[in-house]
Amino acid sequence: MADSTADTSTEDAADDEWRTYDEFAAGIDTYRLPNTSLDGTNVTVTLDDGTSIRLAFGSETVTWSASGSMEAAEGTNDPYDAVQVRDDVLFVHLPLSSRANEALTIVYSTTTNRALAVQSHIDDVAVGGVPRVSQRFWAGTTDAGDVSGEVPAPSRDLIGKRNVYRYSPHHLYEHVYLSSKRYSWQCLEGVQRGHGDTDLSTVWKFADGLYLFCFREFRIAVASVWLHDLGYQLRTTGVFLGLDGEGEPEHSRAGGHIYPLGSVSYPDVQPV
């Protein structure tokens, strides 16, 4: 893990100086896998509730539409960000400009033609005890060919695991996966050093060693979508949606290296 040369990254953040989303997210994509272009690619994703999402990719934007539990008119155009996390797996994110406070993330395999979709949304009003950014999840398939392999589904595989995540020379975080609903984090290096919390989380297994991990914070208005490759690569690719220090919606990219610290197993009663 790289050492930081920035003085502020090893100073403890004051307990009453909780950092805003845009402050801690600055530079958190330094070690992210490179983007890939899907220019000229067309794909239709059918979700498990029958919703259909049709995407036609250009060099920097995607023209798309959706019908069902997610609605988008024909000809809707938005920016997109794509990362090839494995030879046959794509992480595609739409930081939507066509509608406020929303993002759409789709993971799909060109081998199995399985897919996952996550819709993240900043709620209009903050409600005490509830994260301001909500998320919805679906399994799905693409129209690129025969469908094979395991259906993506919620997973308990990360419960008890403890990992460190290095996103940049100045971003180092520890995660402890407590249950199927919550995880704990602490900042070891960076502007949030010394801060930590326990927040709502969701984990889905997409393929062997490949897990969708999402969290929704209570204390600030931010949520994330990550694809953890816990196989040979030990890399993670992610995005954030939240409100910046001025209360405006902001989309950020993220990614880096995973360093497993260990895991525990429960002998009898299991977490939820």
C-alpha positions as CSV (number, residue, x, y, z in Angstrom):
1,M,0.0,0.0,0.0
2,A,1.4,3.4,-1.0
3,D,2.6,5.8,1.6
4,S,1.2,9.3,1.7
5,T,3.4,12.4,1.7
6,A,0.6,14.8,2.4
7,D,0.6,16.1,6.0
8,T,-3.1,16.4,6.2
9,S,-3.7,12.7,5.4
10,T,-2.2,11.6,8.7
11,E,-3.7,14.2,10.9
12,D,-6.8,13.2,12.8
13,A,-10.0,15.1,11.7
14,A,-11.6,16.9,14.5
15,D,-14.7,15.1,15.9
16,D,-16.9,18.1,15.2
17,E,-15.6,18.7,11.7
18,W,-17.4,16.1,9.7
19,R,-16.2,16.3,6.1
20,T,-18.7,16.9,3.3
21,Y,-19.0,14.4,0.5
22,D,-17.2,16.4,-2.1
23,E,-14.2,16.9,0.3
24,F,-13.6,13.2,1.0
25,A,-14.4,12.2,-2.6
26,A,-11.7,14.5,-4.2
27,G,-9.1,12.2,-5.8
28,I,-10.8,9.0,-4.7
29,D,-10.6,7.7,-8.3
30,T,-6.8,7.9,-8.5
31,Y,-6.3,4.1,-8.6
32,R,-9.5,3.4,-10.5
33,L,-9.3,1.0,-13.5
34,P,-9.3,2.9,-16.8
35,N,-12.4,3.8,-18.7
36,T,-13.4,1.9,-21.8
37,S,-15.5,3.2,-24.8
38,L,-18.7,1.4,-25.8
39,D,-19.1,3.5,-28.9
40,G,-21.3,1.8,-31.4
41,T,-22.6,-0.8,-28.9
42,N,-26.3,-1.4,-28.4
43,V,-27.7,-3.5,-25.6
44,T,-31.1,-4.1,-24.1
45,V,-31.4,-5.1,-20.4
46,T,-34.5,-6.8,-19.2
47,L,-34.9,-6.7,-15.4
48,D,-36.5,-9.4,-13.3
49,D,-39.7,-7.3,-12.8
50,G,-40.1,-7.0,-16.6
51,T,-38.6,-3.5,-16.9
52,S,-36.8,-3.0,-20.2
53,I,-33.8,-0.6,-20.6
54,R,-32.5,0.0,-24.1
55,L,-29.1,1.6,-24.5
56,A,-27.3,2.9,-27.6
57,F,-23.7,4.0,-26.7
58,G,-21.8,6.8,-28.4
59,S,-18.2,7.9,-27.5
60,E,-19.2,9.9,-24.4
61,T,-23.0,9.7,-24.1
62,V,-25.7,7.1,-24.3
63,T,-29.1,7.4,-25.9
64,W,-31.5,5.3,-23.9
65,S,-35.1,4.6,-22.9
66,A,-36.8,2.5,-20.3
67,S,-40.3,1.2,-19.6
68,G,-41.7,-0.5,-16.5
69,S,-40.7,0.3,-13.0
70,M,-38.2,2.7,-14.5
71,E,-39.4,5.2,-17.1
72,A,-37.3,7.1,-19.7
73,A,-38.6,8.5,-22.9
74,E,-37.2,7.4,-26.3
75,G,-34.2,9.6,-27.2
76,T,-33.2,10.3,-23.6
77,N,-29.5,11.3,-23.7
78,D,-27.0,11.2,-20.8
79,P,-23.3,10.9,-20.2
80,Y,-21.9,7.4,-19.3
81,D,-18.8,5.9,-17.7
82,A,-17.8,2.3,-18.5
83,V,-15.1,0.2,-17.0
84,Q,-14.1,-3.3,-18.1
85,V,-13.6,-4.9,-14.7
86,R,-13.0,-8.4,-16.2
87,D,-12.6,-9.5,-19.8
88,D,-16.3,-10.3,-20.0
89,V,-17.8,-8.0,-17.3
90,L,-18.6,-4.3,-17.7
91,F,-19.5,-1.7,-15.1
92,V,-21.6,1.0,-16.7
93,H,-22.7,4.1,-14.9
94,L,-25.1,6.8,-16.0
95,P,-24.7,10.0,-13.9
96,L,-28.0,11.3,-15.1
97,S,-28.3,14.8,-16.4
98,S,-31.7,14.2,-17.9
99,R,-33.3,14.1,-14.4
100,A,-32.2,15.6,-11.2
101,N,-30.7,13.7,-8.2
102,E,-30.5,10.3,-9.8
103,A,-28.0,7.8,-11.2
104,L,-28.3,4.4,-12.9
105,T,-25.6,1.7,-12.7
106,I,-25.7,-1.5,-14.8
107,V,-23.3,-4.4,-14.5
108,Y,-23.4,-7.0,-17.2
109,S,-21.5,-10.0,-18.6
110,T,-20.9,-10.6,-22.3
111,T,-20.4,-14.3,-21.6
112,T,-23.3,-15.2,-19.4
113,N,-25.5,-12.3,-20.5
114,R,-26.5,-11.8,-16.8
115,A,-27.0,-8.2,-15.5
116,L,-27.5,-6.2,-12.4
117,A,-29.0,-2.7,-12.1
118,V,-29.0,-0.2,-9.3
119,Q,-31.0,3.0,-9.3
120,S,-29.7,5.7,-6.8
121,H,-31.8,8.7,-5.9
122,I,-31.4,11.7,-3.6
123,D,-34.7,12.1,-1.8
124,D,-36.3,15.5,-1.8
125,V,-36.6,15.8,2.0
126,A,-34.3,14.5,4.7
127,V,-36.0,12.2,7.2
128,G,-34.4,11.6,10.6
129,G,-32.9,8.2,10.9
130,V,-33.2,7.4,7.2
131,P,-30.4,7.8,4.6
132,R,-31.1,10.7,2.3
133,V,-30.0,8.7,-0.8
134,S,-32.0,5.6,-1.5
135,Q,-31.3,2.7,-3.8
136,R,-33.3,0.0,-5.7
137,F,-31.8,-3.2,-7.0
138,W,-32.7,-5.7,-9.8
139,A,-31.2,-8.8,-11.4
140,G,-31.6,-8.9,-15.2
141,T,-30.4,-10.3,-18.5
142,T,-29.2,-8.8,-21.8
143,D,-30.3,-9.5,-25.3
144,A,-26.8,-10.4,-26.5
145,G,-27.3,-14.2,-26.6
146,D,-28.2,-17.2,-24.5
147,V,-28.3,-16.7,-20.8
148,S,-26.2,-19.0,-18.6
149,G,-24.7,-19.1,-15.1
150,E,-26.0,-18.2,-11.7
151,V,-28.7,-15.6,-11.3
152,P,-27.3,-12.5,-9.4
153,A,-28.9,-12.3,-6.0
154,P,-28.4,-10.9,-2.5
155,S,-25.4,-12.5,-0.8
156,R,-24.1,-13.1,2.8
157,D,-20.6,-14.0,1.6
158,L,-19.0,-10.9,2.9
159,I,-20.3,-11.1,6.4
160,G,-17.4,-11.3,8.9
161,K,-14.8,-10.1,6.4
162,R,-12.5,-7.2,7.1
163,N,-10.7,-5.4,4.2
164,V,-8.6,-2.3,3.6
165,Y,-9.2,-0.2,0.5
166,R,-6.6,2.0,-1.0
167,Y,-8.1,4.5,-3.5
168,S,-5.2,7.0,-3.8
169,P,-2.0,7.9,-2.0
170,H,-4.3,9.9,0.3
171,H,-7.3,7.7,0.7
172,L,-7.2,4.5,2.9
173,Y,-10.3,3.0,4.4
174,E,-11.2,-0.1,6.4
175,H,-14.5,-1.9,6.0
176,V,-15.9,-4.5,8.4
177,Y,-19.0,-6.3,7.0
178,L,-21.3,-6.9,10.0
179,S,-24.5,-8.4,8.5
180,S,-26.6,-8.5,5.4
181,K,-27.8,-5.0,6.2
182,R,-24.9,-3.0,7.8
183,Y,-21.2,-2.5,7.6
184,S,-18.7,-0.4,9.6
185,W,-16.0,1.8,8.1
186,Q,-13.1,4.0,9.4
187,C,-10.8,6.3,7.6
188,L,-7.1,5.3,8.2
189,E,-5.6,8.0,6.0
190,G,-7.2,11.1,4.3
191,V,-9.3,14.1,5.3
192,Q,-11.7,11.8,7.2
193,R,-8.9,10.2,9.3
194,G,-10.3,9.2,12.7
195,H,-13.9,9.3,11.5
196,G,-16.0,6.2,11.0
197,D,-19.6,5.0,11.3
198,T,-21.9,2.1,10.8
199,D,-24.2,2.5,7.8
200,L,-26.8,0.6,5.7
201,S,-25.3,-1.7,3.1
202,T,-26.4,-4.1,0.4
203,V,-24.3,-7.0,-1.1
204,W,-25.2,-9.0,-4.2
205,K,-23.1,-11.7,-5.8
206,F,-22.7,-11.3,-9.5
207,A,-20.2,-14.0,-10.4
208,D,-17.5,-16.1,-8.6
209,G,-15.5,-13.6,-6.5
210,L,-17.4,-10.6,-8.0
211,Y,-19.7,-8.7,-5.6
212,L,-21.8,-5.6,-5.9
213,F,-21.5,-3.6,-2.6
214,C,-23.6,-0.5,-2.0
215,F,-23.8,1.7,1.1
216,R,-26.1,4.5,2.1
217,E,-24.8,6.9,4.8
218,F,-26.9,8.2,7.7
219,R,-24.7,11.2,8.6
220,I,-24.3,12.8,5.2
221,A,-26.3,12.6,2.0
222,V,-24.3,10.1,0.0
223,A,-24.6,6.6,-1.4
224,S,-22.3,4.5,-3.4
225,V,-22.2,1.5,-5.9
226,W,-19.1,-0.6,-6.0
227,L,-18.1,-3.8,-7.8
228,H,-15.6,-5.7,-5.7
229,D,-13.4,-8.2,-7.5
230,L,-12.3,-10.5,-4.6
231,G,-10.8,-13.0,-7.1
232,Y,-7.2,-12.7,-8.3
233,Q,-7.4,-9.0,-9.2
234,L,-8.4,-7.6,-5.7
235,R,-9.7,-4.4,-7.3
236,T,-12.8,-2.4,-6.8
237,T,-14.7,0.0,-9.2
238,G,-17.3,2.4,-7.9
239,V,-19.3,5.6,-8.0
240,F,-20.9,8.0,-5.6
241,L,-24.1,10.1,-5.7
242,G,-24.7,12.7,-3.0
243,L,-25.0,16.3,-2.0
244,D,-21.9,18.5,-1.9
245,G,-21.1,21.1,0.7
246,E,-23.4,23.6,-1.0
247,G,-26.3,21.1,-1.0
248,E,-26.0,20.5,-4.8
249,P,-26.1,17.0,-6.3
250,E,-22.8,15.6,-7.3
251,H,-21.6,12.4,-9.1
252,S,-18.1,11.0,-8.5
253,R,-16.1,8.1,-9.7
254,A,-14.0,5.9,-7.4
255,G,-11.9,2.8,-7.4
256,G,-8.7,1.2,-6.1
257,H,-7.0,-1.8,-4.6
258,I,-8.4,-4.3,-2.0
259,Y,-6.2,-5.7,0.8
260,P,-8.0,-8.5,2.8
261,L,-7.2,-8.4,6.5
262,G,-9.0,-11.5,7.5
263,S,-12.5,-12.8,8.4
264,V,-14.4,-14.4,11.3
265,S,-17.1,-17.0,11.3
266,Y,-20.0,-17.3,13.7
267,P,-20.2,-20.7,15.5
268,D,-23.9,-20.7,16.2
269,V,-26.3,-17.7,16.0
270,Q,-25.8,-15.8,12.7
271,P,-26.1,-12.1,12.0
272,V,-29.3,-11.0,10.1
